[in-house]
Amino acid sequence: MAVSRTFGLSGSGIDVDSMVKQLMTAKRLQYANLYQSRDLLTWKKQAYNDIYNQATSFRKTLTSYELSSALSIKTVSSTNTAAATATATADAVNVSHSLNVTQLATGVTMTSTGSITASGNQKDTLADQFGLAAGKFNLKITNGSSTATIAVDPAGSINDFITQVNQSNTNVTANYDATLDRVFFYTTNTGASAGISFAGSDAAGSSFVANNLKLSTVSQVLPTTSAAVAVDPTQTLASLFGTTGSFNISIAGAAAPVTINATDTLNTVMSNINAAAGGNANLTYDAVAKKFTLNATSGTLDLTGSDQAAFDFLSGDLGLNVNSGKGTDSQFTLDGVNLSEATNAFQISGVSYNLAGLGSATLNVANDTSKIATSIQSFVDQYNKLLDATNAKLAEHQDRNYPPLTADQKSSMTATDITNWQIKAQTGLLENDDMLGGMVDSMRNAVAAPITGLTGIYNSAASIGITSGDYTENGHLYLDTTKLTAALNADPNAVLKIFGTSGNASDSQNGISFRLANVIDNTNKMITAEAGVDALVDDQSNLSLEINDYSATIKTTETNLSNDQDQYYNEFTQMETYIQKMNSQSSWLSQQFGGSSSSSSG
């Protein structure tokens, strides 16, 4: 409603604004009280939310103390780190393990036997570098169960080819060293299944590997003679060894691989191998000694590119010591048991072994008391942080001489004075609060009470060195690391049992971590009902509902105050209007009486 305010025309001399302000002062006092009450509730809600957040943070740390990983930390010492080192999980038993490493797991490395680029050739493309004809060719790479066929383009560079190999997803990595002018192939996996084979490549691909890249991994130092193998060389491989199908043996320098069929006689096989080798290799059988011998004039025989079945035939059936270009498993004896693994890093019964070389070692598994003490000290610190903060809120005294400031009060104060006043005004809002007091008492009981299901002397926090100070410190904890170490030495699982025991219907039988978790969960439920968990989105908690009620009342009061002020101004406007009219009438009468007197005297 628009208000017409006309003052001063009557000459009354009344200070209308001052009078209206005085009249409104009493009414605004009610408004200020509502505003201050809402502020107090808002601050109290925030104080609860702060404790909730701190309790929730502590609750998250408790999760790790419910697990053995934080309470049963192990260390492993080795008497021979050159042979092996180890780490252990919390599940590992504190014992000494005897280990004897007889063979390390290996992968396979293939290296150019010499410089691969002819003098004067450019390296812009494979065609330039090696004189390859135009047209792509296929190179098949096999490593264990992984295989890929890449299309090699002579128009690409050696580095383009290396990239193709590295992206083949065969666990084979390639590198070209421009200074040495050689290529290197490596398996990224180890074990007997690891290997690099190009079997199955087309003729151009096989030639590229052998003649251009000069890769070799299967170089057998000869001669090699088998143990006694009683066979009739006139019989077929099928009848002698149960061979099926066919396989290829690739011999460096041979025009083509030798194809061996299950229907071939052993004499035929030996003849074909010797013929293909062109005198570089000679495979014979001594019927009297019943032994096979593989010899060569050069002293070595490169079988790179042969099928795995070929190596199985030469080494398995004929008993020859032939390198198949495969990796090796690690071979070792652990606590008297012969074992093997595909890698040099493996876990057995909670102990992670890392084999470094051949030899024997004793590996001693024990509690890492230093790390456990650090872990427990961290628990104590986090516990004290929450407990001390909550106790401080409970002990704060509310000074009612510092109510929330009104807008009018702030307008006459400096920023520093306002800040200092607000700090005092927000103090003591949770003084002697029942919920928080209950949480503190429950936390202290959760730590102090023994775990009733445990036997022996280590059944409480105090028994492993966790105690509280005197009564003035309200449950503040301290850790005696000497006592903790002694407890761990006497019972390696003492800390784990006292903190991590769980699953019992009675809370008195649960460990400290689970007890405290229950305390925090129950308290947070009550805080959520009373004050919510977020000052911005909560509108259902008890305090939020009260704050909303105050806000609605404040809004209504603001409207009423505005209406009352307008009413006062309207009344003063009407009064001014009446006074002006009366003054006008008085002036007219005065003029009239004055005019009659003058006429008569004349």
VEXLOGU-119986 format. One record per residue (C-alpha): y, z, x. Coordinates in nm, 3 decimals, always signed. Layout:
ATOM       Y       Z       X
ATOM       Y       Z       X
...
//
This chain:
ATOM       Y       Z       X
ATOM  +0.000  +0.000  +0.000
ATOM  +0.336  -0.104  +0.144
ATOM  +0.583  +0.180  +0.179
ATOM  +0.960  +0.127  +0.154
ATOM  +1.137  +0.369  +0.382
ATOM  +1.514  +0.403  +0.336
ATOM  +1.671  +0.704  +0.500
ATOM  +2.023  +0.809  +0.590
ATOM  +2.210  +0.612  +0.326
ATOM  +2.265  +0.926  +0.120
ATOM  +2.428  +1.107  +0.405
ATOM  +2.191  +1.401  +0.354
ATOM  +2.131  +1.442  +0.727
ATOM  +1.763  +1.518  +0.673
ATOM  +1.526  +1.421  +0.967
ATOM  +1.257  +1.270  +0.749
ATOM  +1.025  +1.164  +1.036
ATOM  +1.026  +1.515  +1.177
ATOM  +0.956  +1.668  +0.838
ATOM  +0.670  +1.428  +0.766
ATOM  +0.521  +1.500  +1.108
ATOM  +0.538  +1.873  +1.039
ATOM  +0.381  +1.829  +0.699
ATOM  +0.099  +1.618  +0.851
ATOM  +0.028  +1.861  +1.136
ATOM  -0.187  +2.092  +0.928
ATOM  -0.375  +1.801  +0.780
ATOM  -0.434  +1.642  +1.123
ATOM  -0.579  +1.969  +1.250
ATOM  -0.882  +1.909  +1.027
ATOM  -0.914  +1.557  +1.170
ATOM  -0.896  +1.687  +1.527
ATOM  -1.167  +1.940  +1.455
ATOM  -1.393  +1.666  +1.321
ATOM  -1.326  +1.447  +1.625
ATOM  -1.395  +1.731  +1.867
ATOM  -1.718  +1.829  +1.687
ATOM  -1.839  +1.469  +1.709
ATOM  -1.757  +1.457  +2.082
ATOM  -1.953  +1.776  +2.143
ATOM  -2.258  +1.634  +1.966
ATOM  -2.227  +1.305  +2.157
ATOM  -2.213  +1.490  +2.489
ATOM  -2.505  +1.712  +2.391
ATOM  -2.709  +1.406  +2.302
ATOM  -2.626  +1.253  +2.641
ATOM  -2.725  +1.575  +2.816
ATOM  -3.063  +1.562  +2.644
ATOM  -3.099  +1.194  +2.735
ATOM  -3.030  +1.276  +3.101
ATOM  -3.308  +1.538  +3.107
ATOM  -3.538  +1.294  +2.924
ATOM  -3.479  +1.028  +3.189
ATOM  -3.542  +1.272  +3.474
ATOM  -3.859  +1.400  +3.305
ATOM  -3.979  +1.043  +3.245
ATOM  -3.923  +0.958  +3.611
ATOM  -4.126  +1.261  +3.716
ATOM  -4.395  +1.167  +3.464
ATOM  -4.434  +0.831  +3.637
ATOM  -4.486  +0.997  +3.976
ATOM  -4.754  +1.218  +3.823
ATOM  -4.966  +0.909  +3.756
ATOM  -5.034  +0.866  +4.128
ATOM  -5.133  +1.232  +4.156
ATOM  -5.400  +1.174  +3.897
ATOM  -5.564  +0.930  +4.140
ATOM  -5.761  +0.990  +4.455
ATOM  -5.547  +0.738  +4.647
ATOM  -5.268  +0.996  +4.681
ATOM  -5.483  +1.306  +4.710
ATOM  -5.777  +1.205  +4.926
ATOM  -5.623  +0.989  +5.196
ATOM  -5.866  +0.901  +5.473
ATOM  -5.831  +0.815  +5.839
ATOM  -6.094  +0.645  +6.056
ATOM  -6.113  +0.680  +6.434
ATOM  -6.315  +0.444  +6.653
ATOM  -6.471  +0.530  +6.988
ATOM  -6.447  +0.162  +7.087
ATOM  -6.156  -0.026  +6.933
ATOM  -6.252  -0.334  +7.136
ATOM  -6.563  -0.357  +6.918
ATOM  -6.431  -0.240  +6.582
ATOM  -6.166  -0.049  +6.394
ATOM  -6.172  +0.063  +6.032
ATOM  -5.979  +0.211  +5.743
ATOM  -6.119  +0.397  +5.444
ATOM  -6.044  +0.444  +5.077
ATOM  -6.043  +0.779  +4.904
ATOM  -6.402  +0.718  +4.792
ATOM  -6.535  +0.706  +5.149
ATOM  -6.750  +0.999  +5.256
ATOM  -6.633  +1.200  +5.556
ATOM  -6.913  +1.106  +5.795
ATOM  -6.958  +0.925  +6.128
ATOM  -7.092  +0.569  +6.117
ATOM  -7.275  +0.410  +6.412
ATOM  -7.202  +0.040  +6.458
ATOM  -7.337  -0.218  +6.702
ATOM  -7.183  -0.566  +6.685
ATOM  -7.409  -0.841  +6.822
ATOM  -7.224  -1.146  +6.688
ATOM  -6.880  -1.211  +6.546
ATOM  -6.815  -1.432  +6.246
ATOM  -6.660  -1.759  +6.356
ATOM  -6.514  -2.067  +6.203
ATOM  -6.518  -2.416  +6.349
ATOM  -6.266  -2.586  +6.575
ATOM  -6.262  -2.958  +6.648
ATOM  -6.042  -3.093  +6.926
ATOM  -5.972  -3.436  +7.064
ATOM  -6.168  -3.479  +7.384
ATOM  -5.870  -3.650  +7.547
ATOM  -5.535  -3.816  +7.489
ATOM  -5.560  -4.031  +7.174
ATOM  -5.268  -4.273  +7.221
ATOM  -5.307  -4.571  +7.451
ATOM  -5.037  -4.608  +7.713
ATOM  -4.737  -4.800  +7.580
ATOM  -4.828  -4.765  +7.211
ATOM  -4.568  -4.641  +6.966
ATOM  -4.644  -4.360  +6.721
ATOM  -4.440  -4.474  +6.422
ATOM  -4.755  -4.564  +6.229
ATOM  -5.130  -4.528  +6.277
ATOM  -5.142  -4.906  +6.309
ATOM  -4.897  -4.891  +6.600
ATOM  -5.063  -4.591  +6.761
ATOM  -5.425  -4.707  +6.738
ATOM  -5.407  -5.078  +6.663
ATOM  -5.563  -5.029  +6.320
ATOM  -5.588  -5.317  +6.080
ATOM  -5.395  -5.309  +5.754
ATOM  -5.563  -5.159  +5.451
ATOM  -5.649  -4.806  +5.353
ATOM  -5.980  -4.645  +5.444
ATOM  -6.154  -4.332  +5.318
ATOM  -6.217  -4.016  +5.514
ATOM  -6.440  -3.754  +5.354
ATOM  -6.390  -3.393  +5.467
ATOM  -6.649  -3.130  +5.383
ATOM  -6.631  -2.758  +5.457
ATOM  -6.906  -2.560  +5.294
ATOM  -6.881  -2.615  +4.920
ATOM  -6.533  -2.766  +4.948
ATOM  -6.504  -3.140  +4.984
ATOM  -6.229  -3.399  +4.952
ATOM  -6.187  -3.768  +5.021
ATOM  -5.847  -3.880  +5.142
ATOM  -5.722  -4.237  +5.156
ATOM  -5.576  -4.294  +5.501
ATOM  -5.304  -4.559  +5.520
ATOM  -5.253  -4.722  +5.861
ATOM  -4.891  -4.778  +5.759
ATOM  -4.841  -4.399  +5.765
ATOM  -4.786  -4.189  +6.075
ATOM  -5.018  -3.943  +6.244
ATOM  -4.810  -3.662  +6.090
ATOM  -4.857  -3.815  +5.743
ATOM  -5.233  -3.806  +5.803
ATOM  -5.215  -3.443  +5.920
ATOM  -5.028  -3.353  +5.600
ATOM  -5.302  -3.519  +5.392
ATOM  -5.567  -3.308  +5.565
ATOM  -5.370  -2.986  +5.519
ATOM  -5.325  -3.060  +5.149
ATOM  -5.692  -3.145  +5.090
ATOM  -5.781  -2.792  +4.966
ATOM  -6.091  -2.779  +5.185
ATOM  -5.990  -2.474  +5.393
ATOM  -5.940  -2.713  +5.683
ATOM  -5.612  -2.710  +5.874
ATOM  -5.507  -2.988  +6.112
ATOM  -5.238  -3.010  +6.377
ATOM  -5.113  -3.281  +6.613
ATOM  -4.975  -3.171  +6.949
ATOM  -4.746  -3.451  +7.065
ATOM  -4.721  -3.309  +7.415
ATOM  -5.098  -3.299  +7.468
ATOM  -5.144  -3.606  +7.246
ATOM  -5.442  -3.446  +7.078
ATOM  -5.536  -3.340  +6.726
ATOM  -5.690  -3.006  +6.635
ATOM  -5.892  -2.923  +6.324
ATOM  -5.969  -2.564  +6.222
ATOM  -6.154  -2.401  +5.937
ATOM  -5.954  -2.120  +5.781
ATOM  -6.279  -1.958  +5.664
ATOM  -6.559  -1.816  +5.876
ATOM  -6.930  -1.766  +5.837
ATOM  -7.244  -1.977  +5.844
ATOM  -7.120  -2.182  +5.550
ATOM  -6.800  -2.284  +5.730
ATOM  -6.799  -2.622  +5.901
ATOM  -6.620  -2.951  +5.932
ATOM  -6.812  -3.264  +5.843
ATOM  -6.693  -3.621  +5.796
ATOM  -7.030  -3.741  +5.666
ATOM  -6.982  -3.976  +5.373
ATOM  -6.668  -4.140  +5.514
ATOM  -6.665  -4.517  +5.510
ATOM  -6.725  -4.708  +5.834
ATOM  -6.355  -4.732  +5.916
ATOM  -6.312  -4.360  +5.849
ATOM  -6.603  -4.264  +6.074
ATOM  -6.470  -4.491  +6.349
ATOM  -6.122  -4.342  +6.313
ATOM  -6.257  -3.989  +6.367
ATOM  -6.486  -4.073  +6.659
ATOM  -6.294  -4.346  +6.840
ATOM  -5.927  -4.285  +6.760
ATOM  -5.898  -3.911  +6.704
ATOM  -6.182  -3.846  +6.951
ATOM  -6.289  -3.538  +6.757
ATOM  -6.602  -3.356  +6.865
ATOM  -6.748  -3.024  +6.772
ATOM  -7.121  -3.080  +6.801
ATOM  -7.173  -3.120  +7.174
ATOM  -7.519  -3.001  +7.266
ATOM  -7.587  -2.909  +7.628
ATOM  -7.929  -3.049  +7.711
ATOM  -8.214  -3.019  +7.765
ATOM  -8.340  -2.801  +7.482
ATOM  -8.710  -2.726  +7.433
ATOM  -8.862  -2.574  +7.123
ATOM  -9.117  -2.301  +7.089
ATOM  -9.473  -2.412  +7.011
ATOM  -9.484  -2.629  +6.698
ATOM  -9.829  -2.760  +6.609
ATOM  -9.781  -3.097  +6.435
ATOM  -9.945  -3.438  +6.420
ATOM  -9.663  -3.686  +6.505
ATOM  -9.848  -3.966  +6.326
ATOM  -9.790  -3.797  +5.991
ATOM  -9.481  -3.835  +5.772
ATOM  -9.200  -3.584  +5.750
ATOM  -9.291  -3.527  +5.387
ATOM  -9.642  -3.420  +5.474
ATOM  -9.541  -3.221  +5.783
ATOM  -9.229  -3.042  +5.660
ATOM  -9.201  -3.117  +5.289
ATOM  -8.895  -3.337  +5.353
ATOM  -8.756  -3.529  +5.056
ATOM  -8.510  -3.817  +5.039
ATOM  -8.326  -3.925  +5.350
ATOM  -8.050  -3.812  +5.587
ATOM  -7.839  -3.953  +5.869
ATOM  -7.813  -3.851  +6.232
ATOM  -7.490  -3.964  +6.401
ATOM  -7.510  -4.002  +6.779
ATOM  -7.190  -4.058  +6.975
ATOM  -7.192  -4.409  +7.122
ATOM  -7.448  -4.542  +6.874
ATOM  -7.350  -4.848  +6.674
ATOM  -7.447  -4.679  +6.348
ATOM  -7.604  -4.354  +6.225
ATOM  -7.982  -4.330  +6.229
ATOM  -8.125  -4.304  +5.879
ATOM  -8.429  -4.079  +5.856
ATOM  -8.659  -4.108  +5.553
ATOM  -8.912  -3.856  +5.429
ATOM  -9.172  -4.133  +5.442
ATOM  -9.116  -4.194  +5.815
ATOM  -9.373  -4.060  +6.061
ATOM  -9.255  -3.819  +6.326
ATOM  -9.329  -4.082  +6.592
ATOM  -9.108  -4.332  +6.407
ATOM  -8.826  -4.079  +6.383
ATOM  -8.834  -4.000  +6.754
ATOM  -8.848  -4.370  +6.841
ATOM  -8.550  -4.452  +6.617
ATOM  -8.339  -4.166  +6.756
ATOM  -8.414  -4.266  +7.116
ATOM  -8.338  -4.629  +7.045
ATOM  -8.007  -4.552  +6.876
ATOM  -7.905  -4.323  +7.161
ATOM  -7.941  -4.614  +7.403
ATOM  -8.088  -4.398  +7.674
ATOM  -7.826  -4.123  +7.633
ATOM  -8.077  -3.909  +7.445
ATOM  -8.452  -3.872  +7.458
ATOM  -8.655  -3.677  +7.200
ATOM  -9.021  -3.620  +7.293
ATOM  -9.319  -3.413  +7.181
ATOM  -9.574  -3.261  +7.423
ATOM  -9.902  -3.251  +7.233
ATOM -10.060  -3.019  +7.491
ATOM  -9.778  -2.764  +7.503
ATOM  -9.700  -2.840  +7.137
ATOM  -9.327  -2.838  +7.210
ATOM  -9.038  -3.072  +7.137
ATOM  -8.780  -3.149  +7.405
ATOM  -8.440  -3.312  +7.359
ATOM  -8.284  -3.437  +7.679
ATOM  -8.002  -3.667  +7.780
ATOM  -7.886  -3.842  +8.096
ATOM  -7.530  -3.715  +8.046
ATOM  -7.638  -3.357  +7.989
ATOM  -7.470  -3.343  +7.645
ATOM  -7.528  -3.501  +7.309
ATOM  -7.254  -3.534  +7.046
ATOM  -7.398  -3.524  +6.695
ATOM  -7.064  -3.501  +6.512
ATOM  -7.085  -3.659  +6.167
ATOM  -7.455  -3.594  +6.114
ATOM  -7.572  -3.470  +5.774
ATOM  -7.649  -3.101  +5.746
ATOM  -8.006  -3.202  +5.661
ATOM  -8.025  -3.363  +6.004
ATOM  -7.937  -3.035  +6.176
ATOM  -8.183  -2.852  +5.951
ATOM  -8.450  -3.097  +6.062
ATOM  -8.375  -3.073  +6.435
ATOM  -8.327  -2.696  +6.447
ATOM  -8.537  -2.579  +6.155
ATOM  -8.834  -2.813  +6.155
ATOM  -8.850  -2.907  +6.523
ATOM  -8.720  -2.573  +6.654
ATOM  -8.458  -2.725  +6.885
ATOM  -8.143  -2.532  +6.979
ATOM  -7.895  -2.774  +6.827
ATOM  -7.536  -2.679  +6.742
ATOM  -7.469  -2.795  +6.387
ATOM  -7.093  -2.757  +6.405
ATOM  -7.115  -2.467  +6.165
ATOM  -6.949  -2.130  +6.180
ATOM  -7.144  -1.812  +6.227
ATOM  -7.183  -1.493  +6.027
ATOM  -7.109  -1.164  +6.192
ATOM  -7.426  -0.984  +6.292
ATOM  -7.431  -0.607  +6.334
ATOM  -7.631  -0.291  +6.290
ATOM  -7.465  -0.025  +6.075
ATOM  -7.623  +0.319  +6.064
ATOM  -7.954  +0.166  +6.174
ATOM  -7.955  -0.120  +5.921
ATOM  -7.926  -0.484  +6.032
ATOM  -7.656  -0.660  +5.830
ATOM  -7.448  -0.976  +5.833
ATOM  -7.118  -1.082  +5.675
ATOM  -6.937  -1.413  +5.650
ATOM  -6.622  -1.258  +5.796
ATOM  -6.527  -0.999  +6.054
ATOM  -6.338  -0.795  +5.794
ATOM  -6.542  -0.644  +5.511
ATOM  -6.583  -0.323  +5.312
ATOM  -6.899  -0.118  +5.279
ATOM  -6.910  +0.214  +5.088
ATOM  -6.532  +0.260  +5.090
ATOM  -6.490  +0.181  +5.462
ATOM  -6.310  -0.141  +5.558
ATOM  -6.442  -0.261  +5.892
ATOM  -6.259  -0.498  +6.128
ATOM  -6.489  -0.635  +6.396
ATOM  -6.306  -0.723  +6.716
ATOM  -6.579  -0.791  +6.972
ATOM  -6.936  -0.730  +7.077
ATOM  -7.045  -0.377  +7.153
ATOM  -7.112  -0.038  +6.999
ATOM  -6.874  +0.209  +6.837
ATOM  -6.883  +0.527  +6.637
ATOM  -6.639  +0.536  +6.346
ATOM  -6.546  +0.881  +6.219
ATOM  -6.415  +0.909  +5.863
ATOM  -6.202  +1.218  +5.794
ATOM  -5.917  +1.336  +5.574
ATOM  -5.573  +1.229  +5.691
ATOM  -5.427  +1.577  +5.646
ATOM  -5.082  +1.468  +5.765
ATOM  -5.049  +1.197  +5.500
ATOM  -5.195  +1.421  +5.231
ATOM  -4.942  +1.691  +5.322
ATOM  -4.663  +1.433  +5.300
ATOM  -4.789  +1.324  +4.960
ATOM  -4.805  +1.681  +4.828
ATOM  -4.461  +1.760  +4.971
ATOM  -4.328  +1.460  +4.780
ATOM  -4.482  +1.604  +4.462
ATOM  -4.319  +1.942  +4.530
ATOM  -3.981  +1.777  +4.588
ATOM  -4.000  +1.574  +4.266
ATOM  -4.114  +1.878  +4.069
ATOM  -3.828  +2.091  +4.206
ATOM  -3.577  +1.816  +4.132
ATOM  -3.663  +1.822  +3.761
ATOM  -3.714  +2.198  +3.737
ATOM  -3.390  +2.285  +3.918
ATOM  -3.187  +2.034  +3.715
ATOM  -3.325  +2.173  +3.389
ATOM  -3.273  +2.535  +3.495
ATOM  -2.914  +2.451  +3.588
ATOM  -2.851  +2.316  +3.236
ATOM  -3.008  +2.623  +3.079
ATOM  -2.795  +2.857  +3.291
ATOM  -2.462  +2.682  +3.232
ATOM  -2.219  +2.885  +3.021
ATOM  -2.016  +2.706  +2.759
ATOM  -1.645  +2.787  +2.788
ATOM  -1.500  +2.742  +2.441
ATOM  -1.149  +2.750  +2.589
ATOM  -1.212  +2.390  +2.688
ATOM  -1.280  +2.195  +2.368
ATOM  -1.277  +1.813  +2.373
ATOM  -0.928  +1.673  +2.419
ATOM  -0.752  +1.494  +2.138
ATOM  -0.563  +1.170  +2.192
ATOM  -0.230  +1.356  +2.160
ATOM  -0.337  +1.607  +2.424
ATOM  -0.447  +1.336  +2.665
ATOM  -0.115  +1.156  +2.632
ATOM  +0.064  +1.443  +2.804
ATOM  -0.192  +1.494  +3.086
ATOM  -0.264  +1.323  +3.419
ATOM  -0.590  +1.136  +3.474
ATOM  -0.711  +1.403  +3.718
ATOM  -0.634  +1.683  +3.473
ATOM  -0.819  +1.496  +3.199
ATOM  -1.127  +1.449  +3.420
ATOM  -1.135  +1.815  +3.525
ATOM  -1.090  +1.929  +3.166
ATOM  -1.369  +1.701  +3.040
ATOM  -1.609  +1.833  +3.304
ATOM  -1.552  +2.187  +3.183
ATOM  -1.570  +2.079  +2.821
ATOM  -1.914  +1.923  +2.874
ATOM  -2.054  +2.228  +3.053
ATOM  -2.303  +2.459  +2.884
ATOM  -2.401  +2.235  +2.594
ATOM  -2.771  +2.306  +2.661
ATOM  -2.726  +2.673  +2.744
ATOM  -3.051  +2.862  +2.670
ATOM  -3.188  +2.557  +2.485
ATOM  -3.527  +2.635  +2.330
ATOM  -3.685  +2.295  +2.401
ATOM  -3.585  +2.287  +2.765
ATOM  -3.666  +2.653  +2.812
ATOM  -4.011  +2.587  +2.673
ATOM  -4.058  +2.293  +2.910
ATOM  -3.964  +2.506  +3.211
ATOM  -4.204  +2.783  +3.114
ATOM  -4.485  +2.534  +3.052
ATOM  -4.423  +2.356  +3.384
ATOM  -4.440  +2.685  +3.574
ATOM  -4.761  +2.785  +3.395
ATOM  -4.917  +2.443  +3.457
ATOM  -4.873  +2.487  +3.831
ATOM  -4.948  +2.859  +3.858
ATOM  -5.259  +2.890  +3.640
ATOM  -5.599  +2.837  +3.809
ATOM  -5.819  +2.545  +3.703
ATOM  -6.084  +2.741  +3.520
ATOM  -6.361  +2.488  +3.564
ATOM  -6.353  +2.496  +3.945
ATOM  -6.570  +2.722  +4.155
ATOM  -6.499  +2.861  +4.499
ATOM  -6.175  +2.988  +4.645
ATOM  -5.987  +2.661  +4.609
ATOM  -5.910  +2.654  +4.239
ATOM  -5.529  +2.685  +4.214
ATOM  -5.208  +2.552  +4.362
ATOM  -5.154  +2.879  +4.548
ATOM  -5.496  +2.853  +4.712
ATOM  -5.388  +2.531  +4.889
ATOM  -5.042  +2.655  +4.987
ATOM  -4.820  +2.568  +4.686
ATOM  -4.629  +2.877  +4.574
ATOM  -4.300  +2.962  +4.402
ATOM  -4.009  +3.160  +4.542
ATOM  -3.881  +3.492  +4.409
ATOM  -3.780  +3.538  +4.045
ATOM  -3.420  +3.437  +4.109
ATOM  -3.534  +3.082  +4.193
ATOM  -3.691  +3.033  +3.850
ATOM  -4.013  +2.868  +3.965
ATOM  -3.886  +2.658  +4.259
ATOM  -4.192  +2.554  +4.464
ATOM  -4.266  +2.567  +4.837
ATOM  -4.550  +2.413  +5.038
ATOM  -4.728  +2.587  +5.324
ATOM  -4.870  +2.291  +5.517
ATOM  -5.074  +2.515  +5.746
ATOM  -5.257  +2.662  +5.449
ATOM  -5.296  +2.315  +5.296
ATOM  -5.452  +2.178  +5.616
ATOM  -5.691  +2.472  +5.637
ATOM  -5.800  +2.412  +5.278
ATOM  -5.862  +2.042  +5.343
ATOM  -6.063  +2.120  +5.654
ATOM  -6.277  +2.366  +5.458
ATOM  -6.306  +2.147  +5.147
ATOM  -6.198  +1.783  +5.184
ATOM  -6.179  +1.743  +4.805
ATOM  -5.982  +2.062  +4.736
ATOM  -5.650  +1.888  +4.662
ATOM  -5.816  +1.615  +4.457
ATOM  -5.995  +1.868  +4.239
ATOM  -5.690  +2.089  +4.186
ATOM  -5.460  +1.799  +4.094
ATOM  -5.693  +1.530  +3.961
ATOM  -5.955  +1.709  +3.750
ATOM  -5.933  +1.559  +3.400
ATOM  -6.107  +1.483  +3.076
ATOM  -6.153  +1.839  +2.955
ATOM  -6.081  +1.948  +2.602
ATOM  -5.917  +2.265  +2.726
ATOM  -5.596  +2.215  +2.923
ATOM  -5.684  +2.516  +3.137
ATOM  -5.970  +2.313  +3.285
ATOM  -5.752  +2.012  +3.368
ATOM  -5.582  +1.957  +3.701
ATOM  -5.212  +2.016  +3.766
ATOM  -5.116  +1.648  +3.730
ATOM  -5.267  +1.620  +3.383
ATOM  -5.126  +1.955  +3.269
ATOM  -4.775  +1.859  +3.375
ATOM  -4.813  +1.517  +3.216
ATOM  -4.895  +1.687  +2.885
ATOM  -4.593  +1.916  +2.921
ATOM  -4.357  +1.623  +2.983
ATOM  -4.508  +1.414  +2.704
ATOM  -4.474  +1.696  +2.450
ATOM  -4.118  +1.779  +2.555
ATOM  -4.009  +1.416  +2.549
ATOM  -4.142  +1.383  +2.195
ATOM  -3.923  +1.674  +2.088
ATOM  -3.620  +1.539  +2.276
ATOM  -3.673  +1.198  +2.116
ATOM  -3.672  +1.353  +1.768
ATOM  -3.365  +1.563  +1.844
ATOM  -3.156  +1.326  +2.057
ATOM  -3.337  +0.995  +2.095
ATOM  -3.384  +0.829  +2.432
ATOM  -3.087  +0.592  +2.444
ATOM  -2.730  +0.667  +2.349
ATOM  -2.663  +0.303  +2.258
ATOM  -2.952  +0.209  +2.031
ATOM  -3.066  +0.541  +1.882
ATOM  -2.972  +0.594  +1.520
ATOM  -3.265  +0.799  +1.389
ATOM  -3.261  +1.122  +1.589
ATOM  -3.120  +1.441  +1.441
ATOM  -2.810  +1.434  +1.661
ATOM  -2.749  +1.065  +1.592
ATOM  -2.759  +1.129  +1.218
ATOM  -2.512  +1.417  +1.257
ATOM  -2.285  +1.205  +1.476
ATOM  -2.295  +0.924  +1.219
ATOM  -2.206  +1.169  +0.943
ATOM  -1.908  +1.291  +1.145
ATOM  -1.800  +0.933  +1.211
ATOM  -1.812  +0.853  +0.840
ATOM  -1.614  +1.170  +0.756
ATOM  -1.362  +1.090  +1.030
ATOM  -1.314  +0.741  +0.888
ATOM  -1.260  +0.879  +0.539
ATOM  -1.024  +1.144  +0.675
ATOM  -0.822  +0.880  +0.862
ATOM  -0.779  +0.689  +0.536
ATOM  -0.674  +1.005  +0.351
ATOM  -0.429  +1.100  +0.626
ATOM  -0.273  +0.757  +0.613
ATOM  -0.241  +0.781  +0.235
ATOM  -0.094  +1.132  +0.256
ATOM  +0.163  +1.019  +0.512
ATOM  +0.260  +0.724  +0.296
ATOM  +0.293  +0.958  -0.001
ATOM  +0.529  +1.187  +0.192
ATOM  +0.744  +0.897  +0.299
ATOM  +0.757  +0.766  -0.062
ATOM  +0.869  +1.103  -0.186
ATOM  +1.144  +1.127  +0.075
ATOM  +1.249  +0.771  -0.005
ATOM  +1.281  +0.863  -0.375
ATOM  +1.473  +1.177  -0.281
ATOM  +1.716  +0.973  -0.070
ATOM  +1.756  +0.732  -0.357
ATOM  +1.840  +1.015  -0.601
ATOM  +2.083  +1.175  -0.358
ATOM  +2.255  +0.839  -0.305
ATOM  +2.289  +0.789  -0.680
ATOM  +2.428  +1.141  -0.725
ATOM  +2.674  +1.084  -0.442
ATOM  +2.783  +0.757  -0.600
ATOM  +2.833  +0.922  -0.941
ATOM  +3.022  +1.210  -0.784
ATOM  +3.249  +0.970  -0.602
ATOM  +3.320  +0.775  -0.924
ATOM  +3.402  +1.090  -1.118
ATOM  +3.625  +1.207  -0.839
ATOM  +3.809  +0.877  -0.847
ATOM  +3.843  +0.894  -1.223
ATOM  +3.987  +1.245  -1.227
ATOM  +4.215  +1.174  -0.941
ATOM  +4.354  +0.860  -1.109
ATOM  +4.449  +1.042  -1.443
ATOM  +4.645  +1.316  -1.264
ATOM  +4.863  +1.064  -1.083
ATOM  +4.957  +0.881  -1.404
ATOM  +5.071  +1.194  -1.589
ATOM  +5.302  +1.314  -1.317
ATOM  +5.478  +0.982  -1.321
//
